Amino acid sequence: MKIASEVLTKLLSKKDICVELICNEDININEEMSYMLTQIRNVIIDTSNNDYMCIEKIIEIFEKYGIDCGERHD
């Protein structure tokens, strides 16, 4: 979970971003982020993926968690 907060901190420090979290459910955000990062790591270390498939699978993970990547990656 430490890596998740470090990644988020670095990303937010590069931009002038204000984040407001509103949860309607009892969700453990640290667990969700940790699991998402684990899924992304597994995609990256899977040598059966070519570069295109690796990016495509990471985009699918983002979208599963409600992170819109737009159409740019196509």
C-alpha positions in Angstrom: 0.0 0.0 0.0 3.0 2.3 0.5 3.8 2.1 -3.2 0.2 3.1 -4.1 0.4 6.3 -2.0 3.9 7.1 -3.4 2.7 6.7 -7.0 -0.4 8.8 -6.3 1.6 11.5 -4.5 4.2 11.7 -7.4 1.4 11.9 -10.0 -0.5 14.6 -8.2 2.7 16.7 -7.4 3.4 17.0 -11.1 0.1 18.8 -11.8 -1.9 21.4 -10.0 -4.6 19.0 -9.1 -7.2 19.0 -6.3 -8.8 15.7 -5.5 -12.1 15.2 -3.7 -13.2 11.7 -2.9 -16.8 10.9 -2.3 -17.7 7.4 -1.4 -21.3 6.2 -1.2 -20.2 2.8 -0.1 -17.9 1.5 2.5 -14.8 1.0 0.3 -11.3 0.5 1.4 -9.5 2.7 -1.2 -6.0 1.5 -0.3 -7.0 -2.1 -0.9 -8.6 -1.3 -4.2 -5.6 0.7 -5.4 -3.2 -1.9 -4.2 -5.1 -4.6 -6.1 -5.2 -2.5 -9.2 -1.5 -1.9 -9.1 -0.9 -5.6 -8.6 -3.0 -6.3 -11.7 -1.0 -3.8 -13.7 2.3 -5.2 -12.5 1.2 -8.7 -13.5 0.4 -7.5 -17.0 3.8 -5.8 -17.3 5.8 -8.8 -16.2 3.8 -11.2 -18.4 6.2 -11.8 -21.3 3.6 -13.3 -23.5 2.1 -9.8 -24.1 3.6 -7.7 -26.8 3.8 -3.9 -26.2 0.4 -3.3 -27.8 -1.4 -6.0 -25.7 0.3 -4.8 -22.6 -1.0 -1.3 -23.0 -4.4 -2.5 -24.0 -4.7 -4.7 -20.9 -3.6 -1.9 -18.6 -6.2 0.4 -20.2 -8.8 -2.3 -19.5 -7.8 -2.4 -15.9 -8.1 1.4 -15.6 -11.5 1.3 -17.2 -12.6 -1.5 -14.8 -11.9 0.9 -12.0 -13.7 3.8 -13.6 -10.6 5.6 -14.9 -11.5 6.9 -18.4 -8.6 6.8 -20.8 -10.5 8.3 -23.7 -9.9 7.2 -27.3 -6.3 8.4 -27.5 -4.7 5.0 -27.0 -6.4 3.6 -30.1 
